[in-house]
């Protein structure tokens, strides 16, 4: 253990001398108050330490002690349903220890409760050959989540002891003896350094979607399981609501939500909403499969930098068990600001807009940890980790460095638009500027699993929306009357796509989630109206009559149909459409 003394204090940065034996990224305890910090730079015997707690009152001469281990998280039963700060300290335990709402300095509380006992069921027997990643037992953590106890990475040999029973996270449940005869005790808990990605056997191609139930996402700009997406948008455009919707409805077994430098009241919303929300898959509380990391804007800046690594390491741990995990990082801009602040204090040469030159590589290191993988272990489990990062560019300017560095890495871009939000069109994802590069790899899946014409229908929707924007420019110049009847019909069909399909009410009990089958039916209804009306138009029916058909309201209301009644309502609307078009054709002949 290396011991030194403080030489200089500059906000969250402390420079200590006498630290020659310390290593990069070691965790250190600063001063008599034992504040937590991490070494981020070493020059000779001087170490620069970023302190994860408030440093007011520290001065030169105070002791600094290295623990000799890198910044790590505790992984084991007790994670689910917990609320942590940026360095995995449980906020409820801190409140109990301090008796107040504020984070007192130097409070040392374990991340996983040491006194709680868990029921361990062995899945392996004495004499079995095991190595890192093999499952040796199960612990039922919540009604929804079963934790698989894995042999820690780097341990291999023969199982010489394993026993069922009630254990705390620090107890030994099994012993692995390696070839040299050394014994390695295995407990329910393992530790892992946060800045290092957890290993796996191999990565798989992103060819199946993460179904979210949000029509504009699933249909137009889908994200793959194990994919990465960015949600940039200005203030008030609905980034956090999109994140909440995905956390609630995305097709994932585990949700890790990181509130990184966000407002305290937004995290409060999450903390109040999630326990109340019914999980649609299990009917239990959503908190039974969620881990929350709250590092709000009033908490120490340096811990904000660590929070996204803490979150993604916990997510990788569940991915290794074979679960599909969705990670929400809200927002990476605040994380980059913490990076910028630390870089400024280290007196590094600034890059664009004052951000450090390594901003792009750090973001890439974070996002590259996502993916659909075959985990370590004999049974070749498949797990997926999908990452959705919100970006909050100042003034909604997406040409700023954080957004641009993010877009170079991610494959899905949901561009939130202030104008759409102003018009009360939510989710305010702009269909002209957003994109998904996973569409081509997932075509097969959609055509096989939903319907073989899915890709064609999607392409037609996109084309109509594109043509609408071109026609709108003409309308603004010369007015609606200058358009031909087929062009008028295109505008009406595009309006129907916008208002009936893309617009979705997150707070409506039915409309908040739309299954892929229902999305496919709604696409078919809108395009059926367009096709039938186009034929009637060519046979001389007046455009005004076609625009004001009563069936249009029924098509618009289809999104509020319960899943159980889809087939019957769909057939009724289709019949209604054909009848009304037929009436219009007969009416024309009567004249």
N, C-alpha and C positions, 0 to 999 in steps of 0.2 A: 504493500500500500504506500503510495506516494503522498507525502505531506508537504504543504507549502504555505506561503502567506500571501495575502492580498497586497498588490502593489497599486492597482488603480481600479476605480469603479466608474463606469459610464452607462447609466441606465441598467438594462438587463445584461450588459456585458461586464464581466469581471476579469481583470488580468492578474494572474497569480504567478509568483516566482518560486523556484525550488521544486518544480514539477518534472524534473528530468526523466523520472522513471514511469511517468504516466503515459497512457496511449490515447490516440485519437478516439473520440466518441465515448470515452469512459464517463461514467456517472460520478460526480463529485458532490461532497457535502461542504457547503460554504458557511463559514463563521460558526459561532457557538449555537446559533439558531438552527444549524444544520439544514440550510436551504438546499433544494435539489438543483443541480446544474449539470451541464454536459460540455465536455471539452470539444471545441470546434476548430482550434488552430493551435499549433505548437511551434515556438521559435526558441531553440536552445533549451533553457530551463524555464522559459516563460510559457504559460498556457493561457489561451483565451477561452473563457468559459461563458456559455450562455445560461443564465440562471432562469429557471422556470417559475420563480416566485418574485414578489415585490422586493427590490433591493434597497429601499430607502433605509438610511441609518447605518449601512455598511461602510466601513472605512479601511484604509491601509493598515496592514499589520494583523488583521483578523485571520484565523487559521483556515486552511483549505485541505480537505482530505479526499483522496481518490479512493473509490470503492474497488477499482480494478475490473469492473464489468461494464459492458456497453449498456446503453439505454434499452431495457427489455420490457416485454409485457408478460403478464401471467396468463396462461391459457389453460382453461379447465372448467369443470362444472361451476356454475355461479355467474357466468358471463351474461347469459340471456336475462333480459329484463333489467339489467343494471344501467346506471347513468354515471358515466365517468367524466373527469375533466381531461384536458389534452394529454396528460401523462399517466393516464389510467389510475387516478385516485378516485375511489367511489365518493360521489358528492354527498350521499346520504350518511355514510360513515363519518365523513369530515364534519357534517352538521352535528351529528351526535357527539363527536369528540369535542367540538368547540362550543356547542350550545348556541350557535347563531347561524345567520345566513351567510356571513362573509367568510371567505377562505382565510383562516389564520395561517401565518407563516410557520414553516417548519413542522407542520403536523405530519406525523408518519402513520399512515394507516395501510394495511395490506389491501391489494386490489381484489383478491378473492377472500371471502369470509373464511377465517381459520377454524371457527368453532362449529360450523354447520356440517352435519354428517350426510353423506350421499350413499345410496344403495348401489353397490358394484356387482354386476353379473359377469363372470368370466366367459369369454368366447374362445379361449385357447386353453390347452392343458399342459401340465408339466411334461417336459421332454420335447415340446414343439420347437422347431427351429424358427426364430423370428428375427426380423431386421426393422430398420427405421420405417415407420408408416404402417406397419401391420397392426390390425385391430386385436387387442387382447381382452377387451371387455366393454360393457355398455353401462351408462348411467342415465336414467330417465331424469332429465333436468327440469323440464316443464311438461305439461300435458301434450305439448306439440313437438318439442325437440328432444331427441335422444342423442346424448353425447357419446361419441365412440372414442374410447380411450386407446390412444395409439402409442406404439413404442417410439420414444424420441429419436429424431434423426441422428445418425452417427453411432447408434447402439445396435449391435447384432450378436447373435449367439443362441444358446439354448435356454428355454424357460425352466428354471429350477424351482420356482415357487410361485404360486398364484392362489388367491383365496377369495371367495365371495364374502360379502358382509357389508357393514356400515362403516364408512371411512370418512375422515376429513381430507382436504386436498393435500395436506402435507404427509399423510400416512403412506407407507409402502404397501402397494397391493400386489406387486409381482417383483421377481428378481430374475434378471437375465445374466447368465454366465457366458463370457466370451471364450474364444479359443485358448486364450492364455490363462484361463481360470479365474479372471477378475470378475467380481460380482457387481452388477449395475442395478441398484434399486429403481423401480419404476413406480411413480405415484400417479394420482389422478391429474396432477397439474404439471405442466412443463413451461419453461421460459423460452422466449425467442427475442433476439435483438430486432428492434423495429425497422432499422434502416436496411435490413437484409431480407430479400424476398425468400419465402419458404420454398424448398425444392419440390419438384414433381418429375414424373417420368417423361411425359411429352405433352406438347400443346396440340389441340385439335383445331380443325378448320371451323370458323364461325358460320355454320350453315343452318342453324335453327334459331327462330326469333325468341326474344324475351317478350312474351305477350303482356301488354300493360293495360288493355281495355280502353285506352285513349285512342279514338278513331284516327286523329291526324297523325299519331305516332305509328300505330300498328299498320295502317294502310299505306300512308304516303312515305313516312320516314322511319322504317322499323329499325330497332336495335337488336343485334344478335345476342344470344346467351354467351356471356364471356366477352361481350363487346364493350366499347367505350363511347360515351356521348358527352357533348358539351352543350350546356344551355346558357348562352350569353344573353343578356338583355338589360335594358336600363331599369332604373328604379320604378317600382310599381307595375312592371309588366307581367308579374305572376311567376317568377322563377321558383319561389319557395312553394307555391301551391302546386306547380308541376312536380316538384320533388316529393311533396307530401302524397300526391296522387300515385306516383310511381311506388313510393314506399308502401302505400296501402294495397295497391292492386296488382303490382307486377308479379309475374309468375316465378317467384323466388321462395325458397324455403326459409331463408334467414335474411333479415334486413339490418344493415349497419348504417346508422344515420349520424353523420358528423356535422354538427353546427359549428363551423369554423369562423370565429370572429363575427358571427351574426348578432343581430339585436337580441337582447335578453328576452323580449316579449315573444319573438318568433320561436325560440326554444321552449318558452313556457307553453305556447300553443301546442307544440309537439308533445310536451310532457303531459298536458291535460287531455289532448285528443287521443293519443295512441292507446292508453289504457282503456278508454271508453269504446274504441272502435272494435267492431266485431270482425274478426278475420274471416273473409268469405269462404276460405277452404275448410276451416275447422270449426267455425262458430265461436271460438274462444277469443280472448282479448288479443289484440295485435302485439301487445308488449311481450307475449309469450314466445315470440320469435324475433324480437328486436333487441339490438344493443345500441344505446345512445351515447354519443360522445359530445359533450357540451363545452365548447370553449368560446364563451360569448365575448363581445367586444370589450367588456370591462375587466376581463381576466388578463393575467400577464401575457405580453406579446410573444415572448419566446415559446411559451407552451402551445401557442397557436401553430407555430411551425412544426411542432412534434405531433399535433393532434391527427393530421391525416395519415401519418405513418403508423400511429397507434391503431387507428381505425382499420387500415388495410391489412395489418398483420393479424388482427382478430378475424377479419373476413377471410384471409387465406387459411387460417386454422380450420374454419368451418368448411371451406372449399375442399381441404384435404380429407375431410370425413366423407366426401361424396355429395355434399349439398350444393344446391344452386343458391348463390349469395348475391344480393344486390347492395351495392354501396353507394350512398348519396353523400357527396361532399358539397356542402353549401356554406361558404363559397371559396373557391380556390384563389379568387382575387385577394381576399383578406389574408390568406396564407402567404401569397406573394408579397403583400405589403409588410408582413412580419419579416420575411426574408430580406426585403429591401432595407428595413430598419436595422437589422443585425449587420447587414453588409456595410451600411453607412457607418455604424459604430466601429466596425473593424477597419475602417478607412480603406476599403477596397476601391479599385477603380470602377466607377459606375458605368453601366451599359445604357441602353435606351430608356429614357424617362426615369433614370435613377435606379432602375432595377439592376440586380447584379448580372454579370455576363453569363453566369451559369443557370439563369432562370429556366431556359428551354430544356437543358439536360436534367434538371431536378424534376420538372413537370413530367418529362418523358420517363424518368425512373419510376415515378409514381404510377402513371397510367399503364406502363408496360407490365405491371404486376397483375393486371386483369387477364382474363382468358378462360377458355374451356379446356380443362386438362385431364390427363389420366394421372391420378395421385400415386404417390409411393405406396408400396404394399403389394401383397400377393394377389389380392382380389381385383386389381386393376379398376378401382372405383373411378367413376367419372364425376368431376365437380366443375362448377363454373363460377367465376367471379366477374360480375358486370359492374362497371364503374360509371356513374353519371355525375359529372362535375358541373356545378353552376358557376358562372363567371359573371362578376358585376363590374363591367367597364364603366369608368367615370363618364357620366353624361351620355351613356349608351353608345359610345364610340368604339366600334369593334375593331378599329385599326390599331388599338393600343397593344403593347407588347404581350400582356398575359393572354388575351384572347387569341392573338396571332400565334403565339407559341403553342397554345392548346390546340388550335385548329390544325397545326402541322402534324399532330400526333393522333387525334381522335378521328373516327370514321363517320360519326354522325353529328350533324350540326343542326340543332333546333333553334332557329333564330327568332327570339322573342321581339315583338315589334311594339313600340310605344303607341303608334297610330292605331293598331288593332285593339290594344288594351283600352285606349281612349274611346274607341267605338263600342266598347264592352263586348268585344269578340274574344272569348276565352276558350281553350288555351290560345294565347296570342302568338302562336307559331306561324311565322310568315311562310306561306307555301311556295313563294317565288324565290326566296333566298336560302331556304333550308335545303339540306341534302342528306342522304344516307348512302354510303358506299357499300353497304351490306346487301342492298336490294338484289343484285345479280346472283350472289351466292345463295340467297334464300328463296329464289323463285321456285325451285323444285319443291321445297318444303311446303310453301303456301299452295301451290297447284296440287300437290298430293294430299295434304291434310285438310284443306278447306274446300277448294273447288278448282277444277282445272282451268277455269277462265279468270281466276283471281288477277293474274299479272296483266291480262288484256284489259280488264275493267279498270285497274289502277292506272294503266297507261292512258286510257281514255279520260279519266278524271283529271289527270295532270295536264293533258292536252287542252281540255276545256278551260281549265283555270288559266293556262298560259294565253290562250286566245282571248279570254275575257280581259286580261290586262292590256292586250294590244287594242281591242275594240274600245275599251274605256278611254284610251287616249284620243280616239276619233270622236267619241261622244262629247268629251270635254271641249273639243275644238268646234264641232259643228252641230252638236245636239243629237238626241236620240232619233229624231225623224229622218236623219240622213242615212240611217242604217237600213239594210235590206231585211226582209222578213226572216230568212234563215239566220242572219247575224243576231237579230232580236232574240230569236229562240235560243241561240248559244248563250247569250247574256243571262236569260232566264234560267237555263239549266245550270250555269255556273253559280248563279245566286242561290239556287237550291242546294248545290254542293257546299257552298260556304255556310249557309244558314242552317241547313238540316243535317249536314254530315260533319263538317269540320267544327262547328260550334258545339261545345259540350259543357253541360252544367255540372261542375264538380260537387255541388251541394244538393243535387237532385238524387233521390234514393235509387231510381232506376237508371237515369242517364249517366251517373258517375262512372259506371263500368259497362262496356259493350263487348260482348263476346265476338269472336271472329266470324261466326256464322251470321250473327245479326248484322255485322258490318258489311258482309258480302251481300246479304239481302237488301240492305239500304242502298248500296251501290247499284244493284240491279234495278231497284225501283226508280231511282233518279234517272238512270240511263234509259230505262224502258219508256219513261215519260218523254225524254228527249227524242228517242227513235220513233215512237208512235206519232208524236206531234210533227216530226220532220216529214213522215210519210203523208200525214193529213195535209200538211202545208203544201206539199208538192201536188196534192189533188185539189188545191184551191180553197182550203178552209182559211178563214180570216185569222191572222196572228193574235189579234186582241182576244178572240174567243178561246184560243189555245192557252194563252197566258192566264186567263181567269177560270180555268177548269176547276171545279170543286175538289177533284182528287188531289190537287197539289197540297191542300191542307192535311189530308190524310197521310200523304208521303212524309210531310214535315213532322207529323205526330208519331210516326212509326218508331222513332228512337225512344219514346216513352213506353213502348210495349214491353210487358214482362216476358222473360225468356220462355216461359211455359206456353205462351199463346202465339209465338212467332209465326209458326206455319200457317195457322188459320188466318191471322190478320194479314199476312203477306199475300195469301191467295185472294182474300177479299179485296185488297187494294188493287191487285193486278186485274181482277175481274171488273172492278169499278172503272179503272183506267180504260180498259178495252171498250166497255159499254159507252163511256162518255165520248171517246173518240169516234165510235160508230155513230152515236147520235149526231155529233157535229157533221160527219160526212153525209148522213141522211138529210139533215137540216139544209145543208148546202145544195143538195139536189132538189129540195122542195122549192127553193127560191128561183 
